[in-house]
Amino acid sequence: MIALTPKTTSYIVIVEKADHNYSAYVPDLCGCVTTGETIAEIEKNIQEAIIGHLEVMREYGDSIPEPSSIHELDSPANIILQVSIHFD
């Protein structure tokens, strides 16, 4: 588990294409999801979602999971992003 101290951490994001948009989730952060019309919008939205998710976890005293490496994930043929987050 990691502490939220000022630093940059990267999380793996799985992006799935739907009929009219994209959805994305962070396998390491249960419930951290977003949608967007473009990959660029997904990247912006998921960064905000991750930061908000981690802030709530910290408020509740939950342990923050270490980010997985891309090699640890078993994902079907979806788009995989690595998103860097800076914690204040």
Residue frames as a rotation matrix with the C-alpha (Angstrom) as fourth column:
MET 1
0.579 0.816 0.000 0.00
0.816 -0.579 0.000 0.00
0.000 0.000 -1.000 0.00
ILE 2
-0.445 -0.743 0.499 1.17
0.732 -0.623 -0.275 3.53
0.516 0.243 0.821 -0.69
ALA 3
-0.110 0.341 -0.934 0.78
0.726 -0.614 -0.310 6.75
-0.679 -0.712 -0.180 1.24
LEU 4
0.573 0.332 0.749 -0.55
0.762 -0.552 -0.338 9.84
0.301 0.765 -0.570 -0.49
THR 5
0.183 -0.603 -0.776 2.43
0.423 -0.664 0.616 12.13
-0.887 -0.441 0.133 -0.28
PRO 6
0.611 0.058 -0.789 3.49
-0.551 -0.686 -0.476 14.64
-0.569 0.726 -0.387 -2.92
LYS 7
-0.557 -0.760 0.334 4.66
-0.192 0.510 0.839 12.47
-0.808 0.403 -0.430 -5.78
THR 8
-0.041 0.502 -0.864 3.73
-0.999 -0.039 0.025 11.16
-0.021 0.864 0.503 -9.19
THR 9
-0.486 0.009 0.874 2.26
-0.183 0.977 -0.112 7.69
-0.854 -0.215 -0.474 -9.56
SER 10
-0.588 0.267 -0.763 1.12
-0.797 -0.028 0.604 5.91
0.140 0.963 0.229 -12.72
TYR 11
-0.223 0.609 0.761 -1.96
-0.303 0.699 -0.648 3.70
-0.927 -0.375 0.029 -12.90
ILE 12
-0.986 -0.009 0.164 -2.95
0.141 0.465 0.874 1.37
-0.084 0.885 -0.457 -15.71
VAL 13
-0.262 0.929 -0.261 -6.30
-0.570 -0.368 -0.735 2.24
-0.779 -0.044 0.626 -17.32
ILE 14
-0.735 0.159 0.659 -8.35
0.526 0.748 0.405 -0.14
-0.429 0.644 -0.634 -19.46
VAL 15
-0.480 0.557 -0.678 -10.36
-0.632 -0.756 -0.174 1.61
-0.609 0.345 0.714 -22.18
GLU 16
-0.544 0.411 0.732 -13.24
0.573 0.819 -0.034 -0.12
-0.613 0.401 -0.681 -23.94
LYS 17
-0.945 0.239 -0.222 -14.93
-0.326 -0.643 0.693 1.10
0.023 0.728 0.685 -27.11
ALA 18
-0.324 0.920 0.218 -18.72
0.319 0.323 -0.891 1.23
-0.891 -0.220 -0.398 -27.06
ASP 19
0.186 0.480 0.857 -21.06
0.962 0.087 -0.258 2.11
-0.198 0.873 -0.446 -29.94
HIS 20
0.667 0.226 0.710 -20.85
0.470 -0.867 -0.166 5.88
0.578 0.445 -0.684 -29.49
ASN 21
0.645 -0.478 0.596 -18.18
-0.687 -0.705 0.178 6.52
0.335 -0.524 -0.783 -26.87
TYR 22
-0.209 -0.755 -0.622 -15.48
-0.022 0.639 -0.769 4.97
0.978 -0.147 -0.150 -24.70
SER 23
0.904 0.309 0.295 -15.53
-0.297 -0.040 0.954 3.76
0.307 -0.950 0.055 -21.12
ALA 24
-0.075 -0.984 -0.164 -12.50
-0.207 0.176 -0.962 3.33
0.976 -0.038 -0.216 -18.91
TYR 25
0.948 0.290 0.134 -11.66
-0.188 0.168 0.968 1.81
0.259 -0.942 0.213 -15.55
VAL 26
-0.048 -0.965 0.258 -8.65
-0.857 -0.093 -0.506 1.41
0.512 -0.246 -0.823 -13.29
PRO 27
0.299 0.202 -0.933 -8.18
0.024 0.975 0.219 -2.26
0.954 -0.088 0.287 -12.30
ASP 28
-0.605 -0.641 -0.472 -6.27
0.497 0.159 -0.853 -1.28
0.622 -0.751 0.222 -9.15
LEU 29
-0.953 0.303 0.032 -9.03
-0.242 -0.690 -0.682 1.06
-0.184 -0.658 0.730 -7.92
CYS 30
-0.661 0.743 0.106 -12.35
0.750 0.656 0.084 -0.75
-0.007 0.135 -0.991 -7.63
GLY 31
0.305 0.913 -0.270 -15.16
0.849 -0.389 -0.356 1.52
-0.431 -0.120 -0.895 -8.81
CYS 32
-0.139 -0.418 -0.898 -12.92
-0.092 -0.897 0.432 4.10
-0.986 0.142 0.086 -10.48
VAL 33
-0.223 0.217 0.951 -14.59
0.898 0.425 0.113 4.49
-0.380 0.879 -0.289 -13.88
THR 34
-0.271 0.221 -0.937 -15.39
-0.229 -0.960 -0.161 7.15
-0.935 0.171 0.311 -16.46
THR 35
0.305 0.336 0.891 -16.71
0.826 0.373 -0.423 7.65
-0.475 0.865 -0.163 -19.99
GLY 36
-0.149 -0.321 -0.935 -15.81
-0.196 -0.917 0.346 9.97
-0.969 0.235 0.074 -22.83
GLU 37
0.842 0.521 -0.142 -16.38
-0.194 0.047 -0.980 10.57
-0.504 0.852 0.140 -26.52
THR 38
0.654 -0.704 -0.278 -12.66
-0.365 0.028 -0.931 10.45
0.663 0.710 -0.238 -27.39
ILE 39
0.374 -0.634 -0.677 -9.49
0.765 0.623 -0.160 8.90
0.524 -0.458 0.718 -25.99
ALA 40
-0.604 -0.600 0.524 -8.26
0.243 -0.765 -0.596 12.40
0.759 -0.233 0.608 -25.11
GLU 41
0.054 0.720 0.692 -11.44
-0.691 -0.473 0.546 13.00
0.721 -0.508 0.472 -23.11
ILE 42
0.800 0.169 -0.576 -11.01
0.183 0.845 0.502 9.62
0.572 -0.507 0.645 -21.40
GLU 43
-0.150 -0.948 -0.282 -7.45
0.728 0.087 -0.680 10.55
0.669 -0.307 0.677 -20.36
LYS 44
-0.623 -0.019 0.782 -8.62
-0.299 -0.918 -0.260 13.85
0.723 -0.396 0.567 -18.85
ASN 45
0.351 0.892 0.283 -11.67
-0.673 0.031 0.739 12.31
0.651 -0.450 0.612 -17.16
ILE 46
0.669 -0.097 -0.737 -9.84
0.376 0.899 0.223 9.31
0.641 -0.426 0.638 -15.73
GLN 47
-0.517 -0.854 0.061 -7.12
0.415 -0.312 -0.855 11.50
0.749 -0.417 0.515 -14.22
GLU 48
-0.428 0.459 0.778 -9.82
-0.701 -0.712 0.034 13.46
0.570 -0.531 0.627 -12.41
ALA 49
0.639 0.725 -0.259 -11.58
-0.437 0.619 0.653 10.23
0.633 -0.304 0.712 -11.40
ILE 50
0.203 -0.649 -0.734 -8.38
0.588 0.680 -0.438 8.70
0.783 -0.343 0.520 -10.01
ILE 51
-0.755 -0.507 0.417 -7.52
0.029 -0.661 -0.750 11.78
0.656 -0.554 0.513 -7.98
GLY 52
-0.102 0.813 0.573 -11.05
-0.856 -0.366 0.366 11.98
0.508 -0.453 0.733 -6.58
HIS 53
0.669 0.329 -0.667 -11.11
-0.090 0.926 0.367 8.25
0.738 -0.185 0.649 -5.85
LEU 54
-0.152 -0.835 -0.529 -7.79
0.623 0.334 -0.707 8.40
0.767 -0.438 0.469 -3.98
GLU 55
-0.701 -0.043 0.712 -8.86
-0.374 -0.828 -0.418 11.47
0.607 -0.560 0.564 -2.00
VAL 56
0.372 0.900 0.226 -12.00
-0.766 0.160 0.622 9.68
0.524 -0.405 0.749 -0.82
MET 57
0.530 -0.253 -0.809 -9.98
0.343 0.937 -0.068 6.57
0.775 -0.242 0.583 0.08
ARG 58
-0.588 -0.808 0.042 -7.63
0.344 -0.297 -0.891 8.75
0.732 -0.510 0.452 2.11
GLU 59
-0.375 0.531 0.760 -10.55
-0.728 -0.677 0.113 10.48
0.574 -0.510 0.640 3.88
TYR 60
0.698 0.714 -0.056 -11.94
-0.567 0.599 0.565 7.09
0.437 -0.363 0.823 4.90
GLY 61
0.189 -0.726 0.661 -8.55
-0.871 0.187 0.454 5.82
-0.453 -0.662 -0.597 6.00
ASP 62
0.949 0.174 0.264 -8.49
-0.035 0.886 -0.462 3.12
-0.314 0.429 0.847 3.33
SER 63
-0.020 -0.979 0.201 -5.19
0.163 0.195 0.967 1.68
-0.986 0.052 0.156 2.16
ILE 64
0.541 0.094 -0.836 -4.10
-0.729 -0.444 -0.521 2.92
-0.420 0.891 -0.172 -1.25
PRO 65
0.758 -0.238 0.607 -3.08
0.317 0.948 -0.024 -0.01
-0.570 0.211 0.794 -3.48
GLU 66
-0.325 -0.910 -0.257 0.25
-0.126 -0.227 0.966 -0.05
-0.937 0.346 -0.041 -5.26
PRO 67
0.396 0.438 -0.807 -0.22
-0.842 -0.178 -0.510 0.41
-0.367 0.881 0.299 -9.01
SER 68
0.551 -0.165 0.818 0.09
0.269 0.963 0.013 -2.80
-0.790 0.213 0.575 -11.00
SER 69
-0.564 -0.681 -0.467 2.49
-0.376 -0.292 0.879 -3.06
-0.735 0.672 -0.092 -13.88
ILE 70
0.106 0.611 -0.784 1.10
-0.986 -0.035 -0.161 -3.66
-0.126 0.791 0.599 -17.33
HIS 71
-0.529 -0.415 -0.740 2.63
-0.553 0.830 -0.071 -7.14
0.644 0.372 -0.668 -17.22
GLU 72
-0.969 0.168 0.179 0.53
-0.071 0.509 -0.858 -8.10
-0.235 -0.844 -0.481 -14.17
LEU 73
-0.229 0.954 -0.191 -2.80
-0.665 -0.297 -0.685 -7.39
-0.711 -0.030 0.703 -15.86
ASP 74
-0.807 0.136 0.575 -4.82
0.439 0.789 0.429 -9.94
-0.396 0.599 -0.696 -17.76
SER 75
-0.146 0.740 -0.657 -6.95
-0.309 -0.665 -0.680 -7.85
-0.940 0.104 0.326 -20.09
PRO 76
0.341 0.319 0.884 -8.70
0.724 0.510 -0.463 -8.74
-0.599 0.799 -0.057 -23.32
ALA 77
-0.462 -0.585 0.667 -7.84
0.886 -0.344 0.312 -6.82
0.047 0.735 0.676 -26.49
ASN 78
0.767 0.624 -0.148 -8.79
0.637 -0.768 0.062 -3.38
-0.075 -0.142 -0.987 -25.20
ILE 79
0.325 -0.638 0.698 -6.91
0.076 -0.718 -0.692 -0.11
0.943 0.278 -0.185 -25.28
ILE 80
0.543 -0.231 -0.807 -4.54
0.839 0.192 0.509 0.16
0.038 -0.954 0.298 -22.33
LEU 81
0.477 -0.368 0.798 -3.28
-0.049 -0.918 -0.394 3.53
0.877 0.149 -0.456 -21.09
GLN 82
-0.077 -0.483 -0.873 -0.85
0.976 0.144 -0.165 4.40
0.206 -0.864 0.460 -18.35
VAL 83
0.516 0.396 0.760 -1.98
0.252 -0.918 0.307 7.59
0.819 0.033 -0.573 -16.62
SER 84
-0.541 -0.754 -0.372 0.34
0.671 -0.120 -0.732 9.55
0.507 -0.645 0.571 -14.35
ILE 85
0.649 0.749 0.133 -1.22
0.410 -0.492 0.768 11.30
0.641 -0.444 -0.626 -11.35
HIS 86
-0.564 -0.785 0.254 0.49
0.181 -0.418 -0.890 13.90
0.805 -0.456 0.378 -9.17
PHE 87
0.389 0.639 -0.664 -0.61
0.806 0.114 0.581 13.90
0.447 -0.761 -0.470 -5.54
ASP 88
0.052 -0.314 0.948 -0.42
-0.241 -0.925 -0.293 17.15
0.969 -0.213 -0.123 -3.58
